[in-house]
Amino acid sequence: MNYKNIFKILSIIGVTVSIIFLSDILVGIIYKEEYIKFLLYDGLFFLINLFIWFMLKKHELNLKIKDSILVVNLLWLLLGFAGAMPLLIYTDVSFASAFFEAISGFTTTGATVYTQIESLPHMILFHRSLMHWLGGLGVIVLGVGLLSMINPTGSLSLFKAESTGVQLEKLTPKIKDTALSLWLVYFVLTFFDMLLLKFFGMSWFDALNHAFSTISTGGFSTKNSSMGFYSQNYGIIWTTTIFMILAGINFLAHLKLYHKDISGYKAEEVRWYIAIFLALSFSLTFVHMDISGDSFLDASKHAFFTIASVMTTTGFATIDYGSWSHLAIAIIFVGLLMGGNAGSTAGGIKIIRHVIIFKTLASELKRIVHPNTIISVFVDGVKQKERILSSTFGFFMLFMITVAVVTVYIYARGYDAMSAISGAFALVGNVGPGFSLVGPADNFGFFSDFDKLFFSLAMIIGRLECYTVFVLLSSSFWRKF
């Protein structure tokens, strides 16, 4: 293992992030807020990373998969520290709370420790949303655009270590071009979401922040009541619902559309994603109509928004759905378990994995009846390799084990079962709010500092989809990869 590789990569990304953080300071200048301390901190962070890069600039990068995995894990610690410091400086929170908030931001979990969000300075509100937006498609993907100019092979291994989904598909000859094209699509979706939110009545500041949180499927809001502040505005609620669903679709499908190819939207995963979304949304609509007496229009507004929010792991809320009936909560919990598409900004288990798992189970049942028949699993007409099947089941087991550990931890700390179970799924699945004490009308601020650090690790494990973190526990990783 070459530690110079690791430090050089981290320093490049650190310099990049510090430059991007200047936009936070610009917001502070625009709103005439005290930004000097932020500027001093960002300048120091920039200089430290620049110094490390300068010391290693003659070192030729040769990034192997082992180095890549370590870089990705260490990167989230770096981002957690970098994002936490402005929160620590400008708000009355402990370092553990600030670190939790930063990790929640960059992992697009959206769980928060703040209660009076509207009292925060504009540059801190923007800082929270910016962390979402950077983490949404993956800071690593941004890094790939830089790293591939230095070492194309190394950047590809780094992209594989970070990217979500079952398989990585390259649409362009160079991985750098794919990464930059994805960022272009990401930017365009954010821009149009912001314009529509402004058109329907948000201020420019709120529209930009909510667009950042929506397209990244993050969930941080500039309002104490989240999107409930705009619950009477049908235009804003339905716009956000639509863009959450778009953000939960594989971004490679959007990129194909840019090349006038709609085949990405015909993929089996996308069809199941839309079908499950509609089925859960209509079911919740009718349940909500029954318990609230609302009209179909009002009930569907809340139901479709809520299912879109939990399925895409965005975590926005227009209403405290935790106070609905048990049947409504059960429907929402099913949505929470689904996740978005692989290759999207959404977290969770992902629809494609559910498809593969159920098809594999179906094939095993057929094999019991017809033991001599060769039965394969196909997705979109393509036979899935045994490695993909075992990897999918392995991920599912690691995900559920992680959720179980976090659940037991929260329950052992004295909290109720619903808070423990839903909180664990919300953290590991990068959803944000759960139910009961961690529901959409509450936050994670009441947990101890140690709890928040433990939860930060859970969010990172979920964001990196388990394998990238758990492989560090293997002794063979440290001997020879």
C-alpha positions in Angstrom: 0.0 0.0 0.0 1.3 3.4 -0.9 0.3 6.0 1.6 1.5 8.8 -0.6 -1.2 7.8 -3.1 -3.8 8.2 -0.3 -2.6 11.5 1.0 -2.3 13.0 -2.5 -5.9 12.0 -3.4 -7.3 13.3 -0.2 -5.4 16.6 -0.5 -6.7 17.1 -4.1 -10.3 16.5 -2.9 -9.7 18.7 0.2 -8.5 21.6 -2.0 -11.5 21.2 -4.3 -14.0 21.1 -1.4 -12.4 24.2 0.2 -12.8 26.1 -3.0 -16.4 25.0 -3.3 -17.0 26.2 0.3 -16.2 29.7 -0.8 -19.8 29.8 -2.1 -20.9 29.5 1.6 -18.9 32.6 2.3 -20.4 34.4 -0.7 -23.9 33.7 0.8 -22.7 35.2 4.1 -21.5 38.4 2.2 -24.8 38.7 0.3 -26.8 38.5 3.5 -24.4 40.7 5.5 -23.5 38.0 8.0 -20.3 37.6 10.0 -18.3 35.4 7.6 -14.7 36.2 8.6 -14.3 33.1 10.9 -15.6 30.9 8.1 -13.2 32.5 5.7 -10.2 32.0 8.0 -11.2 28.4 8.6 -11.7 27.6 4.9 -8.4 29.3 4.1 -6.6 27.2 6.7 -8.2 24.0 5.4 -7.2 25.0 1.8 -3.6 25.8 2.8 -3.1 22.5 4.7 -4.4 20.4 1.8 -2.5 22.5 -0.7 0.7 22.0 1.3 0.2 18.2 1.4 -0.4 18.2 -2.4 2.6 20.4 -3.0 4.8 18.0 -1.0 3.6 15.1 -3.1 3.2 16.7 -6.5 6.1 14.8 -7.9 4.8 11.5 -6.7 3.3 9.6 -9.6 -0.1 8.2 -8.7 -0.7 4.5 -9.1 -4.0 4.0 -7.4 -4.9 0.3 -6.8 -8.2 -1.0 -5.6 -6.8 -1.4 -2.1 -5.7 2.3 -2.0 -9.1 3.3 -3.5 -11.1 1.6 -0.7 -9.0 3.3 2.0 -9.3 6.6 0.2 -13.1 6.4 0.1 -13.4 5.5 3.8 -10.9 8.2 4.9 -12.6 10.7 2.6 -15.8 10.5 4.6 -13.9 11.2 7.8 -12.3 14.2 6.1 -15.6 15.5 4.8 -17.2 15.0 8.2 -14.5 17.1 9.8 -14.5 19.7 7.0 -18.3 20.1 7.0 -18.6 20.1 10.8 -16.2 23.0 11.6 -18.4 25.8 10.2 -21.4 24.3 12.2 -19.2 24.2 15.3 -18.1 27.8 14.9 -21.5 29.4 14.1 -24.0 27.3 16.0 -24.3 26.1 19.6 -23.6 22.4 19.2 -20.9 20.0 20.3 -18.3 18.6 17.9 -20.1 15.2 17.8 -23.4 17.0 16.9 -21.6 19.0 14.2 -19.9 15.9 12.8 -23.2 14.0 12.8 -24.8 16.8 10.9 -22.0 17.0 8.4 -22.0 13.2 7.8 -25.8 13.3 7.5 -25.3 16.1 4.9 -22.7 14.5 2.8 -24.3 11.0 2.9 -27.6 12.7 2.0 -29.3 11.1 5.0 -30.9 14.3 6.1 -31.1 13.5 9.8 -30.5 16.7 11.8 -29.7 17.8 15.3 -31.2 21.2 14.9 -34.7 22.2 16.1 -34.8 25.9 15.3 -33.5 25.7 11.7 -34.9 29.0 10.6 -32.8 30.8 13.2 -29.5 29.6 11.6 -27.5 32.0 9.5 -28.1 31.9 5.8 -24.6 30.7 5.0 -25.0 27.8 7.4 -28.4 26.9 5.9 -26.7 27.0 2.5 -23.7 25.0 3.8 -26.0 22.2 4.9 -27.7 22.0 1.5 -24.4 22.3 -0.3 -23.1 19.3 1.6 -26.1 17.4 0.3 -25.6 18.4 -3.2 -21.9 17.5 -3.2 -22.5 14.2 -1.6 -25.5 13.3 -3.8 -23.9 12.1 -6.9 -20.7 11.4 -4.9 -17.7 13.6 -4.2 -15.7 10.8 -5.6 -17.3 11.2 -9.0 -16.2 14.9 -8.9 -12.7 13.6 -8.0 -12.7 11.2 -10.9 -12.9 14.2 -13.3 -9.6 15.4 -11.7 -7.9 12.1 -11.1 -8.4 10.7 -14.5 -6.3 13.4 -15.9 -3.5 12.0 -13.8 -4.1 8.3 -13.8 -7.1 6.9 -15.8 -6.7 3.4 -14.4 -6.6 4.6 -10.8 -9.6 6.9 -11.2 -11.6 4.0 -12.6 -10.8 1.9 -9.5 -11.8 4.8 -7.3 -15.1 5.2 -9.2 -15.9 1.5 -8.7 -15.1 1.8 -4.9 -17.7 4.6 -4.5 -20.3 4.1 -7.1 -23.6 2.5 -6.0 -25.5 -0.2 -7.8 -24.9 -3.7 -9.0 -22.7 -2.9 -12.0 -21.0 0.2 -13.4 -21.8 1.0 -16.9 -19.6 3.3 -18.9 -21.4 5.3 -21.6 -18.4 7.1 -22.8 -14.9 5.8 -23.7 -13.3 7.5 -20.7 -14.6 7.3 -17.1 -13.8 11.0 -16.7 -16.2 11.9 -19.5 -18.9 9.7 -17.9 -18.4 11.4 -14.5 -18.5 14.9 -16.0 -21.5 14.1 -18.1 -23.3 12.8 -15.0 -22.5 16.1 -13.2 -24.0 18.0 -16.2 -27.2 16.0 -15.9 -27.2 16.6 -12.2 -26.7 20.3 -12.6 -29.5 20.6 -15.2 -32.0 18.8 -13.0 -31.1 21.0 -10.1 -31.4 24.1 -12.2 -34.9 23.3 -13.5 -36.1 22.2 -10.1 -35.0 25.5 -8.7 -36.7 27.5 -11.4 -40.0 25.7 -10.9 -39.9 26.1 -7.1 -39.2 29.8 -7.6 -42.1 30.0 -10.1 -44.5 28.5 -7.6 -43.6 30.9 -4.9 -40.4 30.1 -3.1 -37.7 32.7 -2.6 -34.6 32.3 -4.7 -32.6 31.2 -1.6 -35.2 28.7 -0.5 -35.6 27.4 -4.1 -31.9 26.8 -4.5 -31.5 25.1 -1.1 -34.5 22.8 -1.6 -33.4 22.0 -5.2 -30.0 21.0 -3.8 -31.7 18.8 -1.2 -34.2 17.3 -3.6 -31.9 16.3 -6.5 -29.4 14.9 -4.0 -32.3 13.1 -2.2 -31.0 14.6 1.0 -33.8 16.2 2.9 -32.3 19.2 4.7 -34.7 22.1 4.6 -34.5 25.8 5.4 -37.8 25.6 7.4 -38.5 24.1 10.8 -41.5 22.2 9.5 -39.6 21.0 6.4 -41.8 21.0 3.3 -44.8 21.2 5.6 -44.2 25.0 5.5 -45.4 24.8 1.8 -48.1 22.1 2.3 -50.8 24.4 1.0 -48.9 25.1 -2.2 -49.8 22.4 -4.7 -47.2 23.6 -7.2 -44.3 23.3 -4.8 -45.3 20.0 -3.4 -46.0 18.2 -6.7 -42.8 19.7 -8.3 -40.7 18.4 -5.4 -42.5 15.0 -5.6 -41.7 14.7 -9.4 -38.1 15.7 -9.0 -37.6 13.3 -6.0 -38.8 10.5 -8.3 -36.5 11.7 -11.1 -33.6 11.8 -8.7 -34.3 8.2 -7.6 -34.0 6.9 -11.2 -30.6 5.7 -12.4 -28.7 8.8 -13.7 -27.3 6.8 -16.5 -30.9 6.7 -17.9 -31.1 10.5 -17.8 -27.7 10.6 -19.5 -28.9 8.3 -22.2 -31.9 10.6 -22.7 -29.4 13.4 -23.3 -28.0 11.2 -26.2 -31.7 10.8 -27.4 -31.9 7.2 -26.1 -34.9 6.4 -23.9 -33.9 2.8 -23.4 -32.8 3.6 -19.8 -36.3 4.3 -18.8 -37.5 1.0 -20.1 -35.2 -0.9 -17.8 -36.8 -3.5 -15.6 -35.6 -1.7 -12.5 -37.2 1.6 -13.5 -40.5 -0.1 -14.4 -40.6 -1.8 -11.0 -39.6 1.4 -9.3 -42.5 3.3 -10.9 -45.0 0.5 -10.3 -44.1 0.2 -6.6 -44.2 3.9 -6.2 -47.7 4.2 -7.7 -49.0 1.2 -5.8 -47.8 2.4 -2.5 -48.9 6.0 -3.2 -52.5 5.1 -4.2 -52.8 2.7 -1.2 -51.6 5.4 1.2 -53.9 8.0 -0.5 -57.0 5.9 0.2 -55.9 5.0 3.7 -55.2 8.7 4.4 -58.6 9.7 3.0 -60.3 7.2 5.4 -58.5 8.4 8.5 -58.5 12.2 7.8 -61.6 12.8 5.7 -59.5 14.8 3.2 -60.4 15.0 -0.4 -58.7 12.8 -2.9 -56.7 15.8 -4.1 -55.4 16.7 -0.6 -54.8 13.1 0.4 -52.9 12.2 -2.8 -50.7 15.3 -2.4 -49.5 14.1 1.0 -49.4 10.4 0.1 -47.5 10.7 -3.1 -45.0 13.1 -1.6 -44.5 10.9 1.5 -43.9 7.7 -0.6 -41.6 9.6 -3.0 -39.7 10.9 0.0 -39.1 7.6 1.8 -38.6 5.5 -1.3 -35.9 7.9 -2.6 -34.6 8.3 0.9 -34.9 12.1 0.7 -36.6 12.5 4.0 -38.7 15.6 3.4 -42.1 15.7 5.1 -45.3 17.7 4.5 -47.0 16.4 7.5 -46.3 14.3 10.6 -47.1 10.9 9.0 -45.9 9.2 12.2 -49.3 10.1 13.7 -51.3 8.3 11.0 -52.9 4.9 11.4 -50.9 1.7 11.9 -51.8 0.7 8.3 -50.5 4.0 6.9 -47.3 3.6 8.8 -46.9 0.0 7.5 -47.3 1.2 3.9 -44.8 4.0 4.5 -42.4 1.5 6.1 -42.6 -0.7 3.0 -41.6 2.3 0.9 -38.7 3.0 3.3 -37.4 -0.6 2.7 -37.5 -0.2 -1.1 -34.9 2.5 -1.9 -34.4 4.0 -5.4 -32.6 2.8 -8.4 -28.9 1.7 -8.5 -26.9 4.6 -10.0 -29.2 7.2 -8.5 -28.6 9.6 -5.6 -31.1 7.6 -3.5 -29.9 5.3 -0.7 -31.5 2.2 0.7 -31.3 -1.4 -0.5 -32.2 -0.4 -4.2 -35.0 -1.8 -6.4 -32.6 -3.8 -8.6 -31.5 -5.8 -5.6 -35.1 -6.6 -4.6 -35.7 -7.7 -8.2 -32.6 -10.0 -8.2 -33.4 -11.4 -4.8 -37.0 -12.3 -5.6 -36.1 -13.7 -9.0 -33.4 -15.9 -7.4 -35.8 -17.1 -4.8 -38.4 -17.9 -7.5 -35.8 -19.8 -9.5 -34.8 -21.8 -6.4 -38.5 -22.8 -5.8 -38.7 -24.0 -9.4 -35.5 -25.9 -9.0 -37.0 -27.8 -6.0 -39.9 -28.9 -8.2 -37.7 -29.6 -11.3 -34.3 -30.5 -9.8 -32.7 -31.4 -13.2 -33.7 -28.2 -14.9 -31.1 -25.4 -15.4 -32.7 -22.2 -14.3 -31.0 -18.9 -14.6 -31.9 -15.4 -13.4 -32.4 -12.8 -16.1 -32.7 -9.0 -15.7 -33.6 -7.0 -18.9 -32.9 -10.2 -20.9 -29.4 -10.5 -19.6 -28.3 -13.6 -17.6 -27.0 -12.6 -14.2 -23.6 -14.1 -13.2 -23.3 -16.1 -10.0 -20.9 -13.4 -8.7 -23.7 -10.8 -9.1 -26.2 -13.0 -7.3 -23.9 -13.8 -4.4 -22.9 -10.2 -4.1 -26.5 -9.1 -4.0 -27.4 -11.5 -1.2 -24.2 -10.7 0.6 -25.0 -7.0 0.5 -28.5 -7.6 1.8 -27.2 -9.6 4.7 -24.6 -7.0 5.6 -27.2 -4.3 5.3 -29.6 -6.2 7.6 -26.9 -7.1 10.1 -25.9 -3.4 10.3 -29.5 -2.4 10.8 -29.9 -5.1 13.5 -26.8 -3.9 15.3 -27.9 -0.2 15.3 -31.5 -1.3 16.3 -30.1 -3.3 19.3 -27.9 -0.3 20.2 -30.7 2.2 20.2 -33.1 -0.1 22.1 -30.4 -1.0 24.7 -30.0 2.8 25.3 -33.6 2.8 26.6 -35.6 4.0 23.6 -38.8 2.3 22.4 -38.8 -0.4 19.7 -40.3 1.7 16.9 -37.7 4.4 17.4 -34.9 1.8 17.4 -36.1 -0.1 14.4 -37.1 2.8 12.2 -34.2 4.9 13.4 -31.8 2.1 12.3 -33.3 1.8 8.9 -33.4 5.6 8.5 -29.7 5.9 9.4 -28.2 2.9 7.5 -30.6 3.5 4.6 -29.7 7.2 4.5 -33.4 8.1 4.8 -33.3 10.6 7.6 -36.5 10.5 9.7 -38.1 7.4 11.0 -41.0 7.0 13.4 -41.8 7.7 17.0 -39.0 9.7 18.7 -37.1 10.1 15.4 -40.2 10.8 13.3 -40.6 13.6 10.7 -41.7 16.1 13.4 -38.6 15.4 15.6 -34.8 15.2 15.2 -31.7 13.4 16.5 -30.5 16.2 18.8 -31.5 14.4 22.0 -29.1 11.5 21.6 -25.7 11.6 23.4 -22.5 12.6 21.7 -21.3 9.0 21.6 -24.6 8.0 20.0 -24.2 10.6 17.3 -20.6 9.4 16.5 -21.9 5.8 16.3 -24.8 6.9 14.1 -22.3 8.7 11.9 -20.5 5.4 11.3 -23.9 3.8 10.5 -24.6 6.5 7.9 -21.2 6.1 6.2 -21.6 2.3 6.1 -25.0 2.8 4.4 -23.7 5.4 2.0 -20.8 3.1 0.9 -23.1 0.1 0.7 -21.5 -2.0 3.4 -18.8 -3.8 1.5 -16.4 -0.9 1.2 -16.4 -0.5 5.0 -16.6 -4.1 6.1 -13.7 -5.2 3.9 -11.5 -3.2 6.3 -12.3 -5.8 8.9 -10.8 -8.5 6.9 -7.3 -9.5 7.8 -6.5 -10.5 4.3 -7.2 -6.9 3.2 -4.3 -5.7 5.3 -2.0 -8.5 4.1 -2.6 -8.7 0.4 -5.6 -7.6 -1.6 
